[in-house]
Amino acid sequence: MLMGGLIGDIRYSGPLDEFLPLLRFCEKTHLGKQTSFGLGKIAVTGTEP
């Protein structure tokens, strides 16, 4: 079964207070297609609590 997709890094800088709750939500629930196969995973690192 062929499952295409993207792999990579995205780096944000600057004030992220408005977007951090959404990024944390996506980190916990995964994002994208084929999440039942373990795809769609993101990790948010380097943020202040």
N, C-alpha and C positions, 0 to 999 in steps of 0.2 A: 504494500500500500504506500503510495507516494504522498508525502505530506510536506508541501513547500512552506516557506515562511522566511522570516528575517531573524538574523542574529546580530547583535551589536550593542553598543553603549550610547547612551545619551547623557550629556552632562549639562546641568542647569546651574546658573549662578544668579546672584541677586536675591531680592526679596521673594521668598517662596511661600510665605505664610498663607496666602490665599489658596495655593494649590496643594500644599502638603497633605491635608486631609484626604483629598482625592487620590493622590499618589499612594498613600498608606492603605486606602481601601483597595485599590487595584493590586497592591502587593499581597494583600491577604486573600483576595478572591481570584486572582489571576485574571488575565485579560486576553481576549482574542479567541480564535477558533481552536477546536480540538483540545480543550482544556482537560477533558476526561482522559486524554492520553498523556497528560503531564506537560503539554505545551502551553504557551501563554504566560510563562512565569516571568515576573519582574522582581527586582530587588532595589530597594531604596537605601542608600548608604551615605554616610557623611553628613547627616542632618543633625541639628540640635533638637533635643527633646522638647 
